[in-house]
């Protein structure tokens, strides 16, 4: 059974995980703009008043490149259905909405907007790690192994920057 304290602990850990990643990038990559930014809806018509606010956990921007990271701290990074492990559909829908709406913000200006679901490592047998191109944007899914020395955690985070930004 799930107790309220378990739920609160997971919420607290999720926020701590998200904040750790944000502050790591801020400290280690001062040449990159690092923020938890609002993303406006790309509304063609209609009243925006009832649309929910989209706020990214982490947005890295350097030149014309943007990487939106959605940090996920869950006991299970995947869902098992009929013997197959799949991503949580709501997580994929969320990062896709962030990326497509941020992409629309640039209009005709040359740019590259990518997204990433960054799960905290779990003891599950299957750890998500894949990259997709969805409607023209790169969406990657990675697992950050926290069960290691800090130097290894730093190397994992540094590789995210080197994979998405040239000459940083």
DRENLOKOL-630486 format. One record per atom (N, C-alpha, C): atom name; x, y, z. Coordinates in Angstrom, 2 decimals. Layout:
REM residues N
("CA", (X, Y, Z))
...
***
This chain:
REM residues 168
("N", (0.84, -1.19, 0.00))
("CA", (0.00, 0.00, 0.00))
("C", (0.88, 1.25, 0.00))
("N", (0.36, 2.28, -0.60))
("CA", (1.07, 3.56, -0.64))
("C", (0.56, 4.44, 0.48))
("N", (1.47, 4.93, 1.28))
("CA", (1.11, 5.83, 2.35))
("C", (1.35, 7.27, 1.90))
("N", (0.70, 8.21, 2.55))
("CA", (0.85, 9.62, 2.21))
("C", (2.32, 10.04, 2.31))
("N", (3.02, 9.55, 3.33))
("CA", (4.43, 9.92, 3.49))
("C", (5.25, 9.43, 2.30))
("N", (4.93, 8.26, 1.75))
("CA", (5.64, 7.76, 0.57))
("C", (5.40, 8.70, -0.61))
("N", (4.16, 9.13, -0.79))
("CA", (3.82, 10.04, -1.88))
("C", (4.56, 11.36, -1.72))
("N", (4.56, 11.91, -0.50))
("CA", (5.23, 13.18, -0.26))
("C", (6.73, 13.04, -0.45))
("N", (7.30, 11.92, -0.01))
("CA", (8.73, 11.70, -0.21))
("C", (9.07, 11.66, -1.69))
("N", (8.24, 10.98, -2.50))
("CA", (8.51, 10.90, -3.93))
("C", (8.38, 12.29, -4.57))
("N", (7.39, 13.06, -4.14))
("CA", (7.24, 14.43, -4.65))
("C", (8.47, 15.27, -4.30))
("N", (8.92, 15.16, -3.06))
("CA", (10.09, 15.91, -2.60))
("C", (11.33, 15.49, -3.38))
("N", (11.51, 14.20, -3.58))
("CA", (12.67, 13.70, -4.31))
("C", (12.63, 14.14, -5.77))
("N", (11.43, 14.17, -6.36))
("CA", (11.31, 14.61, -7.75))
("C", (11.77, 16.05, -7.88))
("N", (11.33, 16.89, -6.97))
("CA", (11.71, 18.31, -7.01))
("C", (13.21, 18.48, -6.79))
("N", (13.77, 17.72, -5.86))
("CA", (15.20, 17.77, -5.59))
("C", (16.01, 17.32, -6.81))
("N", (15.57, 16.25, -7.45))
("CA", (16.22, 15.72, -8.65))
("C", (16.22, 16.77, -9.77))
("N", (15.07, 17.34, -9.99))
("CA", (14.91, 18.38, -11.01))
("C", (15.82, 19.58, -10.73))
("N", (15.83, 20.05, -9.48))
("CA", (16.62, 21.21, -9.08))
("C", (18.12, 20.91, -9.18))
("N", (18.52, 19.69, -8.81))
("CA", (19.92, 19.30, -8.91))
("C", (20.42, 19.41, -10.35))
("N", (19.65, 18.87, -11.28))
("CA", (20.06, 18.89, -12.70))
("C", (20.13, 20.33, -13.20))
("N", (19.11, 21.12, -12.89))
("CA", (19.08, 22.53, -13.31))
("C", (20.31, 23.27, -12.80))
("N", (20.61, 23.14, -11.51))
("CA", (21.73, 23.87, -10.92))
("C", (23.08, 23.33, -11.39))
("N", (23.16, 22.04, -11.66))
("CA", (24.40, 21.47, -12.20))
("C", (24.74, 22.15, -13.53))
("N", (23.75, 22.18, -14.43))
("CA", (23.99, 22.80, -15.73))
("C", (24.33, 24.29, -15.59))
("N", (23.66, 24.99, -14.69))
("CA", (23.95, 26.41, -14.46))
("C", (25.40, 26.63, -14.04))
("N", (25.85, 25.80, -13.11))
("CA", (27.21, 25.97, -12.57))
("C", (28.27, 25.53, -13.57))
("N", (28.06, 24.39, -14.19))
("CA", (29.11, 23.80, -15.03))
("C", (29.14, 24.35, -16.46))
("N", (28.07, 24.96, -16.91))
("CA", (28.00, 25.46, -18.29))
("C", (27.48, 26.90, -18.31))
("N", (28.27, 27.85, -17.78))
("CA", (27.81, 29.24, -17.73))
("C", (27.60, 29.86, -19.11))
("N", (28.19, 29.28, -20.13))
("CA", (28.03, 29.81, -21.49))
("C", (26.69, 29.42, -22.12))
("N", (25.95, 28.54, -21.44))
("CA", (24.63, 28.12, -21.91))
("C", (23.58, 28.80, -21.04))
("N", (22.50, 29.27, -21.66))
("CA", (21.38, 29.80, -20.89))
("C", (20.62, 28.61, -20.31))
("N", (20.49, 28.58, -18.99))
("CA", (19.83, 27.48, -18.29))
("C", (18.67, 28.06, -17.49))
("N", (17.47, 27.55, -17.72))
("CA", (16.30, 28.08, -17.01))
("C", (15.21, 27.02, -16.92))
("N", (14.22, 27.32, -16.12))
("CA", (12.96, 26.57, -16.09))
("C", (11.94, 27.54, -16.68))
("N", (11.79, 27.50, -17.99))
("CA", (11.05, 28.53, -18.71))
("C", (9.62, 28.15, -19.05))
("N", (8.78, 29.18, -19.14))
("CA", (7.43, 28.99, -19.65))
("C", (7.51, 28.85, -21.16))
("N", (6.65, 28.03, -21.71))
("CA", (6.57, 27.84, -23.15))
("C", (5.17, 28.25, -23.58))
("N", (5.07, 29.27, -24.43))
("CA", (3.73, 29.71, -24.85))
("C", (3.10, 28.71, -25.83))
("N", (1.81, 28.56, -25.74))
("CA", (1.08, 27.73, -26.69))
("C", (1.11, 28.40, -28.06))
("N", (1.28, 27.64, -29.10))
("CA", (1.25, 28.15, -30.47))
("C", (-0.21, 28.14, -30.93))
("N", (-0.97, 29.11, -30.46))
("CA", (-2.41, 29.17, -30.71))
("C", (-2.65, 29.91, -32.02))
("N", (-3.34, 29.26, -32.95))
("CA", (-3.70, 29.90, -34.22))
("C", (-4.92, 30.79, -34.05))
("N", (-5.88, 30.34, -33.26))
("CA", (-7.07, 31.13, -32.98))
("C", (-7.70, 30.61, -31.70))
("N", (-8.56, 31.42, -31.11))
("CA", (-9.25, 31.02, -29.89))
("C", (-8.65, 31.68, -28.66))
("N", (-9.37, 31.55, -27.57))
("CA", (-9.01, 32.17, -26.31))
("C", (-8.01, 31.28, -25.57))
("N", (-6.88, 31.85, -25.18))
("CA", (-5.83, 31.10, -24.47))
("C", (-6.15, 30.91, -22.98))
("N", (-7.15, 31.59, -22.48))
("CA", (-7.40, 31.65, -21.04))
("C", (-7.53, 30.28, -20.37))
("N", (-8.10, 29.31, -21.07))
("CA", (-8.32, 28.00, -20.43))
("C", (-7.19, 27.01, -20.69))
("N", (-6.19, 27.43, -21.44))
("CA", (-5.07, 26.53, -21.71))
("C", (-4.16, 26.47, -20.48))
("N", (-3.71, 25.28, -20.11))
("CA", (-2.81, 25.18, -18.96))
("C", (-1.45, 25.80, -19.27))
("N", (-0.76, 26.21, -18.24))
("CA", (0.58, 26.77, -18.40))
("C", (1.54, 25.63, -18.69))
("N", (2.43, 25.86, -19.65))
("CA", (3.49, 24.88, -19.92))
("C", (4.78, 25.46, -19.36))
("N", (5.35, 24.80, -18.36))
("CA", (6.63, 25.23, -17.82))
("C", (7.58, 24.05, -17.85))
("N", (8.70, 24.27, -18.52))
("CA", (9.71, 23.22, -18.61))
("C", (10.43, 23.07, -17.28))
("N", (10.92, 21.87, -17.01))
("CA", (11.76, 21.66, -15.84))
("C", (13.10, 22.34, -16.07))
("N", (13.68, 22.08, -17.25))
("CA", (15.00, 22.59, -17.58))
("C", (15.03, 22.92, -19.07))
("N", (15.47, 24.13, -19.40))
("CA", (15.65, 24.49, -20.81))
("C", (17.07, 25.01, -20.98))
("N", (17.81, 24.36, -21.87))
("CA", (19.17, 24.76, -22.20))
("C", (19.15, 25.42, -23.57))
("N", (19.71, 26.62, -23.67))
("CA", (19.73, 27.35, -24.94))
("C", (21.14, 27.85, -25.20))
("N", (21.62, 27.59, -26.41))
("CA", (22.93, 28.09, -26.83))
("C", (22.85, 28.36, -28.32))
("N", (23.02, 29.63, -28.69))
("CA", (22.89, 30.00, -30.09))
("C", (21.48, 29.71, -30.57))
("N", (21.37, 28.97, -31.67))
("CA", (20.04, 28.65, -32.23))
("C", (19.56, 27.26, -31.82))
("N", (20.18, 26.68, -30.79))
("CA", (19.81, 25.33, -30.35))
("C", (19.16, 25.38, -28.96))
("N", (18.09, 24.62, -28.81))
("CA", (17.36, 24.54, -27.54))
("C", (17.16, 23.07, -27.20))
("N", (17.45, 22.72, -25.95))
("CA", (17.14, 21.38, -25.44))
("C", (16.23, 21.55, -24.23))
("N", (15.04, 20.97, -24.31))
("CA", (14.08, 21.00, -23.21))
("C", (14.16, 19.65, -22.51))
("N", (14.47, 19.68, -21.22))
("CA", (14.61, 18.45, -20.44))
("C", (13.47, 18.37, -19.45))
("N", (12.79, 17.25, -19.47))
("CA", (11.75, 16.96, -18.49))
("C", (12.33, 15.91, -17.56))
("N", (12.67, 16.32, -16.33))
("CA", (13.29, 15.43, -15.35))
("C", (12.20, 14.59, -14.69))
("N", (12.41, 13.28, -14.69))
("CA", (11.41, 12.36, -14.15))
("C", (12.02, 11.51, -13.04))
("N", (11.45, 11.61, -11.85))
("CA", (11.90, 10.81, -10.71))
("C", (10.72, 9.93, -10.31))
("N", (10.73, 8.71, -10.81))
("CA", (9.64, 7.77, -10.56))
("C", (10.23, 6.42, -10.18))
("N", (9.48, 5.66, -9.41))
("CA", (9.95, 4.32, -9.04))
("C", (9.95, 3.39, -10.24))
("N", (9.13, 3.69, -11.24))
("CA", (9.11, 2.89, -12.47))
("C", (9.18, 3.83, -13.67))
("N", (10.23, 3.69, -14.44))
("CA", (10.42, 4.56, -15.60))
("C", (9.62, 4.09, -16.81))
("N", (9.21, 2.84, -16.81))
("CA", (8.43, 2.30, -17.92))
("C", (7.16, 1.64, -17.39))
("N", (6.27, 1.34, -18.32))
("CA", (5.04, 0.63, -18.01))
("C", (5.11, -0.71, -18.72))
("N", (4.75, -1.77, -18.01))
("CA", (4.75, -3.08, -18.66))
("C", (3.32, -3.43, -19.06))
("N", (3.16, -3.76, -20.34))
("CA", (1.86, -4.13, -20.86))
("C", (2.03, -5.32, -21.80))
("N", (1.37, -6.39, -21.49))
("CA", (1.46, -7.61, -22.30))
("C", (2.90, -8.06, -22.50))
("N", (3.70, -7.94, -21.45))
("CA", (5.08, -8.40, -21.50))
("C", (6.07, -7.45, -22.15))
("N", (5.60, -6.30, -22.64))
("CA", (6.49, -5.34, -23.29))
("C", (6.59, -4.07, -22.44))
("N", (7.79, -3.53, -22.34))
("CA", (7.99, -2.28, -21.61))
("C", (7.84, -1.11, -22.58))
("N", (7.03, -0.13, -22.18))
("CA", (6.84, 1.07, -22.99))
("C", (7.01, 2.30, -22.10))
("N", (7.22, 3.42, -22.74))
("CA", (7.30, 4.69, -22.01))
("C", (5.91, 5.06, -21.50))
("N", (5.87, 5.86, -20.45))
("CA", (4.60, 6.42, -19.99))
("C", (4.11, 7.35, -21.09))
("N", (2.96, 7.09, -21.64))
("CA", (2.48, 7.90, -22.77))
("C", (2.33, 9.36, -22.38))
("N", (1.87, 9.64, -21.17))
("CA", (1.68, 11.04, -20.76))
("C", (3.01, 11.80, -20.72))
("N", (4.10, 11.11, -20.38))
("CA", (5.42, 11.76, -20.36))
("C", (5.84, 12.14, -21.78))
("N", (5.63, 11.22, -22.71))
("CA", (6.00, 11.47, -24.10))
("C", (5.13, 12.58, -24.70))
("N", (3.83, 12.55, -24.41))
("CA", (2.93, 13.60, -24.91))
("C", (3.38, 14.97, -24.38))
("N", (3.77, 15.01, -23.10))
("CA", (4.16, 16.27, -22.47))
("C", (5.42, 16.85, -23.14))
("N", (6.47, 16.06, -23.28))
("CA", (7.70, 16.59, -23.88))
("C", (7.48, 16.94, -25.34))
("N", (6.64, 16.18, -26.03))
("CA", (6.33, 16.47, -27.43))
("C", (5.62, 17.82, -27.54))
("N", (4.66, 18.08, -26.64))
("CA", (3.95, 19.37, -26.65))
("C", (4.91, 20.52, -26.37))
("N", (5.81, 20.35, -25.41))
("CA", (6.79, 21.38, -25.11))
("C", (7.64, 21.69, -26.34))
("N", (8.17, 20.64, -26.97))
("CA", (9.08, 20.81, -28.10))
("C", (8.38, 21.46, -29.29))
("N", (7.20, 20.98, -29.64))
("CA", (6.50, 21.51, -30.83))
("C", (6.07, 22.96, -30.62))
("N", (5.64, 23.31, -29.41))
("CA", (5.24, 24.69, -29.16))
("C", (6.44, 25.62, -29.10))
("N", (7.55, 25.17, -28.54))
("CA", (8.78, 25.98, -28.54))
("C", (9.30, 26.12, -29.96))
("N", (9.23, 25.06, -30.74))
("CA", (9.66, 25.07, -32.14))
("C", (8.87, 26.12, -32.92))
("N", (7.57, 26.19, -32.69))
("CA", (6.70, 27.15, -33.40))
("C", (7.04, 28.59, -33.04))
("N", (7.58, 28.80, -31.85))
("CA", (7.93, 30.14, -31.38))
("C", (9.01, 30.79, -32.27))
("N", (9.87, 29.98, -32.87))
("CA", (10.96, 30.49, -33.70))
("C", (10.53, 30.86, -35.11))
("N", (9.39, 30.36, -35.54))
("CA", (8.85, 30.63, -36.88))
("C", (9.90, 30.36, -37.95))
("N", (10.28, 31.39, -38.69))
("CA", (11.19, 31.22, -39.84))
("C", (12.67, 31.38, -39.50))
("N", (13.00, 31.63, -38.25))
("CA", (14.40, 31.79, -37.84))
("C", (15.04, 30.40, -37.77))
("N", (16.23, 30.22, -38.38))
("CA", (16.88, 28.90, -38.31))
("C", (17.14, 28.50, -36.85))
("N", (16.76, 27.28, -36.50))
("CA", (16.87, 26.82, -35.12))
("C", (16.75, 25.29, -35.06))
("N", (17.10, 24.75, -33.91))
("CA", (16.93, 23.32, -33.65))
("C", (16.38, 23.21, -32.23))
("N", (15.21, 22.61, -32.08))
("CA", (14.62, 22.38, -30.76))
("C", (14.51, 20.87, -30.56))
("N", (15.08, 20.40, -29.45))
("CA", (15.04, 18.98, -29.11))
("C", (14.46, 18.84, -27.71))
("N", (14.05, 17.62, -27.38))
("CA", (13.51, 17.35, -26.06))
("C", (14.12, 16.10, -25.48))
("N", (14.08, 16.00, -24.16))
("CA", (14.61, 14.82, -23.49))
("C", (13.80, 14.50, -22.24))
("N", (13.43, 13.25, -22.11))
("CA", (12.90, 12.74, -20.85))
("C", (14.11, 12.16, -20.13))
("N", (14.44, 12.70, -18.96))
("CA", (15.62, 12.25, -18.21))
("C", (15.16, 11.61, -16.90))
("N", (15.09, 10.29, -16.92))
("CA", (14.64, 9.53, -15.76))
("C", (15.78, 9.29, -14.80))
("N", (15.48, 9.34, -13.51))
("CA", (16.44, 8.89, -12.51))
("C", (16.49, 7.37, -12.60))
("N", (17.69, 6.82, -12.53))
("CA", (17.84, 5.36, -12.62))
("C", (17.08, 4.66, -11.50))
("N", (16.54, 3.51, -11.82))
("CA", (15.82, 2.69, -10.84))
("C", (16.47, 1.31, -10.83))
("N", (15.92, 0.42, -10.02))
("CA", (16.43, -0.95, -10.01))
("C", (15.67, -1.84, -11.00))
("N", (14.89, -1.22, -11.88))
("CA", (14.18, -1.98, -12.90))
("C", (15.16, -2.63, -13.86))
("N", (14.75, -3.73, -14.43))
("CA", (15.58, -4.44, -15.41))
("C", (15.75, -3.61, -16.68))
("N", (14.69, -2.93, -17.10))
("CA", (14.72, -2.13, -18.33))
("C", (14.91, -0.66, -17.96))
("N", (15.98, -0.06, -18.47))
("CA", (16.25, 1.36, -18.26))
("C", (16.10, 2.06, -19.61))
("N", (15.18, 3.02, -19.74))
("CA", (14.95, 3.65, -21.03))
("C", (16.17, 4.41, -21.55))
("N", (16.47, 4.20, -22.81))
("CA", (17.54, 4.93, -23.49))
("C", (17.32, 4.78, -24.98))
("N", (16.83, 5.84, -25.60))
("CA", (16.57, 5.80, -27.03))
("C", (16.42, 7.23, -27.55))
("N", (16.56, 7.38, -28.85))
("CA", (16.35, 8.68, -29.49))
("C", (15.42, 8.49, -30.66))
("N", (14.45, 9.38, -30.77))
("CA", (13.46, 9.32, -31.83))
("C", (13.46, 10.66, -32.56))
("N", (13.08, 10.65, -33.81))
("CA", (12.77, 11.89, -34.51))
("C", (11.26, 11.87, -34.74))
("N", (10.56, 12.78, -34.07))
("CA", (9.10, 12.84, -34.12))
("C", (8.70, 14.17, -34.75))
("N", (8.04, 14.11, -35.89))
("CA", (7.60, 15.31, -36.61))
("C", (8.73, 16.32, -36.78))
("N", (9.92, 15.82, -37.06))
("CA", (11.05, 16.68, -37.36))
("C", (11.91, 17.11, -36.19))
("N", (11.54, 16.74, -34.96))
("CA", (12.32, 17.11, -33.78))
("C", (12.87, 15.87, -33.09))
("N", (14.10, 16.01, -32.58))
("CA", (14.72, 14.91, -31.85))
("C", (14.18, 14.88, -30.43))
("N", (13.68, 13.72, -30.04))
("CA", (13.22, 13.48, -28.67))
("C", (14.01, 12.29, -28.15))
("N", (14.75, 12.49, -27.08))
("CA", (15.51, 11.37, -26.52))
("C", (14.99, 11.02, -25.14))
("N", (15.23, 9.78, -24.78))
("CA", (14.85, 9.27, -23.48))
("C", (16.11, 8.66, -22.88))
("N", (16.50, 9.15, -21.71))
("CA", (17.71, 8.65, -21.07))
("C", (17.46, 8.39, -19.60))
("N", (18.35, 7.60, -19.03))
("CA", (18.32, 7.32, -17.61))
("C", (19.61, 7.84, -17.00))
("N", (19.49, 8.60, -15.93))
("CA", (20.64, 9.12, -15.21))
("C", (20.91, 8.20, -14.03))
("N", (22.04, 7.51, -14.06))
("CA", (22.41, 6.59, -12.98))
("C", (22.93, 7.41, -11.81))
("N", (22.19, 7.41, -10.72))
("CA", (22.58, 8.16, -9.53))
("C", (23.30, 7.27, -8.52))
("N", (23.37, 5.99, -8.81))
("CA", (23.97, 5.03, -7.89))
("C", (25.45, 4.83, -8.23))
("N", (26.20, 5.95, -8.28))
("CA", (27.61, 5.90, -8.63))
("C", (28.30, 7.14, -8.06))
("N", (29.61, 7.20, -8.24))
("CA", (30.37, 8.37, -7.78))
("C", (29.88, 9.62, -8.51))
("N", (30.04, 10.77, -7.83))
("CA", (29.59, 12.02, -8.44))
("C", (30.29, 12.28, -9.76))
("N", (31.55, 11.90, -9.88))
("CA", (32.27, 12.14, -11.14))
("C", (31.59, 11.42, -12.30))
("N", (31.00, 10.26, -12.04))
("CA", (30.28, 9.53, -13.09))
("C", (28.94, 10.20, -13.40))
("N", (28.28, 10.72, -12.39))
("CA", (27.03, 11.46, -12.61))
("C", (27.33, 12.70, -13.46))
("N", (28.40, 13.41, -13.10))
("CA", (28.81, 14.60, -13.86))
("C", (29.10, 14.24, -15.31))
("N", (29.79, 13.13, -15.53))
("CA", (30.12, 12.71, -16.90))
("C", (28.85, 12.44, -17.70))
("N", (27.85, 11.84, -17.07))
("CA", (26.58, 11.58, -17.76))
("C", (25.90, 12.89, -18.15))
("N", (25.87, 13.85, -17.24))
("CA", (25.25, 15.15, -17.53))
("C", (26.05, 15.92, -18.57))
("N", (27.37, 15.87, -18.48))
("CA", (28.21, 16.54, -19.47))
("C", (27.98, 15.98, -20.86))
("N", (27.76, 14.68, -20.96))
("CA", (27.55, 14.06, -22.27))
("C", (26.24, 14.53, -22.90))
("N", (25.27, 14.88, -22.09))
("CA", (24.02, 15.43, -22.63))
("C", (24.32, 16.74, -23.36))
("N", (25.11, 17.59, -22.74))
("CA", (25.47, 18.87, -23.37))
("C", (26.28, 18.63, -24.63))
("N", (27.27, 17.76, -24.57))
("CA", (28.12, 17.54, -25.75))
("C", (27.35, 16.91, -26.90))
("N", (26.33, 16.11, -26.60))
("CA", (25.53, 15.49, -27.66))
("C", (24.58, 16.49, -28.33))
("N", (24.17, 17.53, -27.61))
("CA", (23.16, 18.45, -28.14))
("C", (23.69, 19.81, -28.57))
("N", (24.89, 20.15, -28.11))
("CA", (25.44, 21.47, -28.44))
("C", (26.86, 21.30, -28.95))
("N", (27.14, 21.89, -30.09))
("CA", (28.48, 21.82, -30.68))
("C", (29.38, 22.86, -30.02))
("N", (30.64, 22.51, -29.84))
("CA", (31.67, 23.45, -29.35))
("C", (31.32, 24.12, -28.03))
("N", (30.78, 23.36, -27.10))
("CA", (30.50, 23.91, -25.76))
("C", (31.37, 23.18, -24.77))
***
